[in-house]
Amino acid sequence: MNQVIRSAKALRGVLRVPSDRSITVRAALIAAIAEGTSRIRAPLDSDDTQAALNCLSALGVNIEPLSSACDTLGLQVRGQGLRGLRAPSTALFCNASGTTMRLMAGLMAGQAFDSVLDGNEQLRRRPMRRVTEPLRHMGAQIEDTDGHAPLRVRAALHPLRGLDYALPIASAQVKSALLLAGLYADSAVIVREPAPTRDHTERLLRAVGVALDVNAEGEATVIKLTPPSEPLRALDVLVPADFSSAAFFIVAACLVPSAELRLVEVGMNPTRTGLLNALRAMGAQIQVENVREEGGEPVGDIVVKGSALRGIEVSGALVPRMIDEFPIFAVAATQAHGVTVVRNAEELRVKESNRLEGFVAELRKLGARIETTPDGFIAEGPTPLSGAVVSALDDHRVAMALAIAALLAHGETTILGADCVRKTYPTFFRDLAQIVEA
């Protein structure tokens, strides 16, 4: 599907973006190995989350819609216990979901049966040795294919070994895989991350009764998991709106003159909201209201007004807190006064697409003055943009970021392959149309 976007004169309204993908996938996986029936209220329905649910169903987990008596749409997951999953009859197909594959690798490492994790061609290009290597240190019999999927996991004949592991790159997915494998270890698993990353896995594991200690050591974070001696409790979690999905509208409202937008029930986990820090440093008018806690996660309403932004430098510990937001942050950088520099973001090269060279090349088609560096990019603004034909690169975040850039461009922009937004935000273009005044 191709999508045509025209420039916007104004942007205003109230919007509830879809629920959080990271929390939905993690909640489903953890509920599957808990005891009893878990409730996941307001989960995200997307290609990625469906991939995770399909994998769990193949492992014998019963997943059904919540009963009509519940006041929120959702899922009930009948947990099989830590050792109650059954051997799948075919490969567990993760489609394009790196989150599903990496977390499932940790979960499968401790099971008493063989399994294979596979995905589509896009997922097969993503690096997996960062997960398989530390799992092998724990005693898991797991093989990758030249560092990529498919992954083949042999049955664990003995408990996995405890581990003290320093992540070479801050990665919530790798951390989560090791913590899930740690549920099947004979001693504590310690993960040292060089900078804090999203901690949804830790919050959900605590909610089901797992003992976790988290301590800061300078900029680093040390997480220690003690393998459970009791069954995991069932979950009851309300999934907040996804900050990463809200990010596109946050930046749009910053950049469209006279914009005023309220985004409601957005997850405000501090390990996810680095974009707010960056935009505020640029001079953005952003307020967070009605802050509360839902299912152990902070939630709030974000109010954004059109702002004059200035260039800044982003690096260090802020990078992993906004790693999924760099495509849309790059759009903001092209409209900020002065120079914006991003460093320490080489991880962008191994996302669903190469979000450095690939996305920057598409943004330049619109007239942006932006150049890649080995670990980030440099943008100069404000840049007048002009409509053009651009490619989504089969990357949901690229498609959505280009759509926001198109709102600022003179004329008409056509985004080729825009249907890849189904991965996390199937209704993105419909929601965008609701708040844009052409």
C-alpha positions as CSV (number, residue, x, y, z in Angstrom):
1,M,0.0,0.0,0.0
2,N,1.2,3.5,-0.9
3,Q,0.1,6.5,1.2
4,V,-0.3,10.1,0.0
5,I,0.3,12.9,2.6
6,R,-0.2,16.6,2.1
7,S,1.0,19.5,4.1
8,A,-0.9,20.4,7.3
9,K,-2.1,23.9,8.2
10,A,-2.9,22.9,11.8
11,L,-3.0,20.0,14.1
12,R,-5.2,19.7,17.1
13,G,-7.4,17.2,19.1
14,V,-7.3,14.4,21.7
15,L,-5.9,11.0,20.8
16,R,-5.3,7.6,22.5
17,V,-2.7,5.8,20.5
18,P,-2.6,2.0,20.5
19,S,-1.4,0.1,23.6
20,D,2.3,-0.6,24.3
21,R,3.8,-3.4,22.2
22,S,6.7,-4.1,24.5
23,I,4.4,-4.6,27.5
24,T,1.9,-6.6,25.6
25,V,4.5,-9.1,24.3
26,R,6.2,-9.4,27.7
27,A,3.0,-9.8,29.6
28,A,1.8,-12.6,27.3
29,L,5.1,-14.5,27.6
30,I,5.2,-14.2,31.4
31,A,1.5,-15.0,31.8
32,A,2.1,-18.2,29.8
33,I,4.5,-19.6,32.4
34,A,2.6,-18.4,35.5
35,E,0.0,-20.5,37.4
36,G,-3.7,-19.8,36.8
37,T,-5.4,-17.4,34.5
38,S,-3.9,-14.0,33.8
39,R,-5.8,-10.9,32.4
40,I,-4.1,-8.6,30.0
41,R,-6.4,-5.6,29.5
42,A,-6.2,-3.3,26.5
43,P,-3.4,-5.2,24.8
44,L,-2.0,-4.1,21.5
45,D,-3.4,-5.9,18.5
46,S,-0.7,-5.8,15.8
47,D,1.4,-8.1,13.6
48,D,4.1,-8.2,16.3
49,T,1.9,-9.1,19.2
50,Q,0.0,-11.6,17.1
51,A,3.3,-13.3,16.3
52,A,4.0,-13.7,20.1
53,L,0.5,-15.0,20.8
54,N,0.8,-17.5,17.9
55,C,4.1,-18.8,19.3
56,L,2.5,-19.3,22.7
57,S,-0.5,-21.1,21.3
58,A,1.9,-23.5,19.5
59,L,3.4,-24.2,23.0
60,G,0.0,-25.3,24.3
61,V,-1.0,-22.0,26.0
62,N,-4.8,-21.3,25.9
63,I,-5.4,-17.6,25.0
64,E,-9.0,-16.3,24.7
65,P,-10.7,-12.9,24.7
66,L,-11.8,-11.6,28.1
67,S,-15.4,-12.3,29.0
68,S,-18.0,-9.7,28.0
69,A,-18.5,-9.0,31.7
70,C,-15.1,-7.2,31.8
71,D,-15.2,-3.4,31.2
72,T,-12.1,-3.5,28.9
73,L,-11.2,-5.5,25.8
74,G,-8.4,-7.9,26.5
75,L,-7.1,-11.4,26.7
76,Q,-7.1,-14.1,29.3
77,V,-4.1,-16.4,29.3
78,R,-4.3,-19.7,31.0
79,G,-0.8,-20.2,32.4
80,Q,1.0,-23.5,32.1
81,G,3.5,-23.0,34.9
82,L,7.3,-22.8,34.5
83,R,7.6,-26.3,33.2
84,G,4.2,-26.9,31.6
85,L,4.8,-25.7,28.1
86,R,4.6,-28.5,25.5
87,A,6.9,-29.2,22.5
88,P,5.7,-27.4,19.4
89,S,5.0,-29.5,16.3
90,T,6.6,-26.9,13.9
91,A,9.0,-24.0,14.1
92,L,7.9,-21.1,16.2
93,F,7.4,-18.3,13.6
94,C,8.1,-14.9,15.0
95,N,7.2,-13.1,11.7
96,A,9.1,-9.7,11.9
97,S,9.2,-9.4,15.6
98,G,12.7,-9.1,17.0
99,T,11.2,-8.7,20.5
100,T,9.4,-12.0,20.2
101,M,12.3,-13.9,18.9
102,R,14.9,-12.7,21.4
103,L,12.6,-13.1,24.4
104,M,11.4,-16.5,23.2
105,A,15.0,-17.6,22.9
106,G,15.5,-17.0,26.6
107,L,12.3,-18.7,27.5
108,M,13.0,-21.8,25.2
109,A,16.6,-22.1,26.6
110,G,15.2,-23.7,29.8
111,Q,12.6,-26.0,28.4
112,A,12.8,-29.8,28.3
113,F,12.1,-30.1,24.6
114,D,13.7,-29.0,21.3
115,S,12.4,-25.9,19.5
116,V,13.2,-23.8,16.4
117,L,12.7,-20.0,16.3
118,D,12.3,-18.5,12.8
119,G,10.9,-15.4,11.1
120,N,10.5,-13.6,7.8
121,E,13.3,-12.4,5.7
122,Q,13.5,-9.1,7.5
123,L,13.9,-10.8,10.9
124,R,16.4,-13.2,9.5
125,R,18.7,-10.2,8.7
126,R,18.7,-9.0,12.3
127,P,21.6,-10.0,14.7
128,M,20.9,-12.8,17.1
129,R,24.3,-13.8,18.4
130,R,24.1,-11.1,21.1
131,V,21.4,-13.3,22.6
132,T,22.6,-16.8,21.7
133,E,26.2,-16.2,23.0
134,P,25.3,-15.3,26.6
135,L,22.7,-18.1,26.7
136,R,25.4,-20.6,25.7
137,H,27.4,-19.3,28.7
138,M,24.4,-20.4,30.8
139,G,24.6,-23.9,29.4
140,A,21.8,-23.5,26.8
141,Q,22.2,-25.6,23.7
142,I,21.3,-23.0,21.2
143,E,22.6,-22.5,17.7
144,D,22.1,-19.5,15.4
145,T,22.6,-19.4,11.6
146,D,25.7,-17.3,11.0
147,G,24.6,-15.0,13.8
148,H,21.0,-14.8,12.6
149,A,17.7,-16.8,12.6
150,P,16.7,-19.5,12.4
151,L,17.7,-20.4,16.0
152,R,17.7,-24.0,17.1
153,V,17.3,-24.8,20.8
154,R,18.0,-28.3,22.1
155,A,16.2,-29.6,25.2
156,A,17.7,-28.5,28.5
157,L,18.6,-31.8,30.3
158,H,19.8,-29.9,33.4
159,P,19.0,-26.5,35.0
160,L,20.8,-23.6,33.3
161,R,23.8,-22.1,35.1
162,G,23.7,-18.8,36.8
163,L,25.5,-15.9,35.0
164,D,27.1,-12.6,35.7
165,Y,27.1,-10.8,32.3
166,A,28.0,-7.3,31.2
167,L,26.0,-6.3,28.1
168,P,28.4,-4.9,25.5
169,I,25.5,-2.7,24.2
170,A,22.5,-1.5,26.2
171,S,19.7,-3.7,25.0
172,A,16.4,-4.4,26.7
173,Q,15.7,-7.4,24.5
174,V,18.9,-9.1,25.4
175,K,18.5,-8.3,29.1
176,S,15.0,-9.7,29.0
177,A,16.1,-12.9,27.3
178,L,18.7,-13.5,30.0
179,L,16.2,-12.8,32.8
180,L,13.6,-15.2,31.4
181,A,16.3,-17.8,31.0
182,G,17.3,-17.1,34.6
183,L,13.9,-18.5,35.8
184,Y,15.3,-21.9,34.8
185,A,18.8,-21.4,36.3
186,D,20.4,-23.1,39.3
187,S,21.7,-19.8,40.8
188,A,21.3,-16.1,40.4
189,V,21.6,-14.4,37.0
190,I,23.2,-10.9,37.1
191,V,22.9,-8.6,34.1
192,R,25.0,-5.4,33.9
193,E,23.8,-2.9,31.4
194,P,26.0,0.1,30.5
195,A,22.9,2.4,30.6
196,P,19.3,1.9,31.7
197,T,17.0,0.4,29.2
198,R,13.2,-0.2,29.3
199,D,12.4,-2.2,32.5
200,H,9.0,-3.7,31.6
201,T,10.3,-7.2,32.0
202,E,11.6,-6.5,35.5
203,R,8.3,-4.9,36.6
204,L,6.2,-7.8,35.3
205,L,8.5,-10.4,36.8
206,R,8.2,-8.7,40.2
207,A,4.4,-8.7,39.7
208,V,4.3,-12.5,39.4
209,G,6.5,-12.9,42.5
210,V,10.1,-13.2,41.2
211,A,12.8,-11.7,43.4
212,L,14.7,-9.0,41.6
213,D,17.3,-6.5,42.8
214,V,18.1,-3.5,40.7
215,N,21.0,-1.2,41.6
216,A,22.8,1.7,39.9
217,E,26.6,1.7,39.6
218,G,27.4,5.1,38.1
219,E,25.6,5.2,34.7
220,A,25.4,1.4,34.7
221,T,22.5,-0.6,36.0
222,V,22.9,-4.0,37.7
223,I,19.9,-6.4,37.7
224,K,20.0,-9.6,39.9
225,L,17.4,-12.3,39.5
226,T,17.0,-15.1,42.0
227,P,15.4,-18.2,40.4
228,P,12.0,-18.7,41.9
229,S,11.3,-21.6,44.3
230,E,7.5,-21.1,44.1
231,P,5.1,-21.0,41.1
232,L,4.7,-17.6,39.4
233,R,1.4,-15.8,40.3
234,A,-1.1,-14.9,37.5
235,L,-1.0,-11.3,36.2
236,D,-3.7,-8.7,36.0
237,V,-2.3,-5.8,33.9
238,L,-3.7,-2.9,32.0
239,V,-1.5,-2.0,29.1
240,P,-1.0,1.8,28.7
241,A,-0.8,3.6,25.4
242,D,2.6,3.1,23.7
243,F,5.0,6.0,24.1
244,S,6.9,5.0,21.0
245,S,3.6,5.3,19.0
246,A,2.8,8.6,20.7
247,A,6.2,10.0,19.8
248,F,5.2,10.6,16.2
249,F,2.3,12.8,17.2
250,I,4.4,14.6,19.9
251,V,6.9,15.7,17.3
252,A,4.2,16.6,14.8
253,A,2.5,18.9,17.4
254,C,5.9,20.5,18.2
255,L,6.5,21.3,14.5
256,V,3.2,22.3,13.1
257,P,2.5,26.0,13.9
258,S,-0.4,26.7,16.3
259,A,-0.8,23.0,17.0
260,E,-2.3,21.8,20.3
261,L,-2.6,18.1,21.0
262,R,-3.5,15.9,24.0
263,L,-2.4,12.3,24.0
264,V,-4.1,10.3,26.8
265,E,-3.1,7.3,28.9
266,V,0.4,7.2,27.6
267,G,3.0,5.0,29.3
268,M,5.5,7.3,31.1
269,N,8.1,4.7,32.2
270,P,11.3,6.8,32.6
271,T,13.3,4.2,30.7
272,R,11.2,4.9,27.6
273,T,10.7,8.7,27.7
274,G,14.1,10.0,26.7
275,L,12.5,11.8,23.7
276,L,10.7,14.1,26.1
277,N,14.1,15.1,27.6
278,A,15.6,15.7,24.2
279,L,12.6,17.8,22.9
280,R,12.4,19.8,26.1
281,A,16.1,20.6,25.8
282,M,15.3,21.9,22.3
283,G,12.6,24.2,23.7
284,A,9.5,22.2,23.1
285,Q,6.3,23.1,25.0
286,I,5.3,19.7,26.5
287,Q,3.4,19.1,29.7
288,V,2.5,15.8,31.4
289,E,-0.8,15.8,33.3
290,N,-2.9,13.4,35.3
291,V,0.0,11.2,36.2
292,R,-0.9,7.9,37.9
293,E,0.1,4.3,38.0
294,E,-1.6,1.4,36.1
295,G,-0.4,-2.2,36.7
296,G,2.9,-1.0,38.0
297,E,3.6,1.3,35.1
298,P,3.4,5.2,35.3
299,V,0.8,6.6,33.0
300,G,0.0,10.2,32.1
301,D,-1.6,12.6,29.5
302,I,0.9,14.5,27.3
303,V,-0.1,18.0,26.1
304,V,2.0,19.4,23.3
305,K,1.9,22.8,21.6
306,G,3.7,24.1,18.5
307,S,7.2,25.2,19.5
308,A,10.3,26.8,18.1
309,L,13.1,24.2,18.5
310,R,16.8,24.7,18.7
311,G,19.6,22.2,17.9
312,I,21.2,20.1,20.6
313,E,23.5,17.1,21.0
314,V,22.2,13.7,22.1
315,S,24.6,11.0,23.3
316,G,25.4,8.7,26.2
317,A,22.8,7.3,28.6
318,L,20.0,9.2,26.8
319,V,20.4,7.1,23.7
320,P,18.9,3.8,24.9
321,R,16.0,5.7,26.5
322,M,15.0,6.9,23.0
323,I,16.4,4.3,20.7
324,D,13.1,3.7,18.9
325,E,12.4,7.4,18.5
326,F,15.4,8.4,16.5
327,P,13.7,8.4,13.1
328,I,11.0,10.9,14.3
329,F,13.7,12.8,16.3
330,A,15.6,13.2,13.1
331,V,12.5,14.9,11.6
332,A,12.5,17.3,14.6
333,A,16.2,17.9,14.1
334,T,15.7,19.1,10.5
335,Q,13.3,21.8,11.7
336,A,15.3,23.0,14.7
337,H,17.3,26.2,14.5
338,G,21.0,25.3,14.3
339,V,22.9,22.0,14.3
340,T,21.7,18.8,16.0
341,V,24.2,16.0,16.6
342,V,23.4,12.4,17.6
343,R,26.2,10.2,18.9
344,N,26.5,6.6,20.3
345,A,23.5,5.4,18.3
346,E,25.1,2.7,16.1
347,E,22.4,0.3,17.2
348,L,20.1,2.1,14.6
349,R,21.9,0.2,11.9
350,V,20.4,-3.2,12.9
351,K,16.8,-2.4,13.5
352,E,14.0,-3.4,11.0
353,S,15.9,-1.4,8.5
354,N,19.2,0.6,8.6
355,R,17.8,3.6,10.4
356,L,20.9,5.6,9.7
357,E,21.8,5.4,6.0
358,G,18.4,4.1,5.0
359,F,16.1,6.6,6.7
360,V,18.5,9.6,6.3
361,A,18.5,8.9,2.5
362,E,14.7,9.0,2.4
363,L,14.6,12.2,4.5
364,R,17.1,13.8,2.1
365,K,14.7,13.2,-0.8
366,L,12.4,15.7,0.9
367,G,15.2,18.3,1.0
368,A,16.5,17.7,4.6
369,R,20.1,18.8,5.3
370,I,21.1,15.7,7.3
371,E,24.2,13.5,7.1
372,T,25.1,10.2,8.8
373,T,28.1,9.6,10.9
374,P,29.5,6.2,12.0
375,D,27.4,6.3,15.2
376,G,24.6,8.7,14.5
377,F,23.8,11.8,12.4
378,I,24.2,15.5,12.0
379,A,21.2,17.7,11.0
380,E,21.1,21.4,10.2
381,G,17.9,23.4,10.3
382,P,15.4,24.6,9.9
383,T,15.1,23.0,6.5
384,P,12.3,23.8,4.1
385,L,10.9,20.4,2.9
386,S,9.3,19.6,-0.4
387,G,7.0,16.7,-1.3
388,A,8.5,13.7,-3.0
389,V,8.2,10.0,-3.5
390,V,9.8,8.1,-0.6
391,S,10.1,4.5,0.6
392,A,9.1,3.1,4.0
393,L,11.9,0.6,3.7
394,D,9.6,-2.1,5.1
395,D,10.1,-0.4,8.5
396,H,7.1,0.8,10.5
397,R,8.9,3.6,12.3
398,V,10.4,4.9,9.0
399,A,6.9,5.0,7.4
400,M,5.4,7.0,10.3
401,A,8.3,9.4,10.6
402,L,8.2,10.1,6.9
403,A,4.4,10.8,7.2
404,I,5.1,13.4,9.9
405,A,7.9,15.0,7.7
406,A,5.4,15.1,4.9
407,L,3.0,17.2,7.0
408,L,5.7,19.9,7.0
409,A,6.6,19.6,3.3
410,H,5.3,21.8,0.5
411,G,3.1,19.8,-1.8
412,E,2.3,16.2,-1.8
413,T,4.4,13.2,-0.6
414,T,3.9,9.6,-1.5
415,I,5.1,6.9,0.9
416,L,5.7,3.6,-0.9
417,G,5.0,0.5,1.2
418,A,3.3,2.4,4.0
419,D,1.3,-0.7,5.0
420,C,4.2,-1.8,7.1
421,V,2.7,0.3,9.9
422,R,0.7,-2.8,10.8
423,K,3.6,-4.1,12.7
424,T,2.8,-1.8,15.7
425,Y,0.2,0.8,14.7
426,P,-2.4,-0.5,12.2
427,T,-4.6,2.6,12.5
428,F,-1.8,5.2,12.2
429,F,-3.0,6.9,9.0
430,R,-6.6,7.0,10.1
431,D,-5.6,8.6,13.5
432,L,-3.3,11.1,11.7
433,A,-6.2,12.2,9.5
434,Q,-8.4,12.8,12.5
435,I,-6.1,15.5,14.0
436,V,-4.7,17.2,10.9
437,E,-6.3,20.3,9.3
438,A,-5.2,20.4,5.7
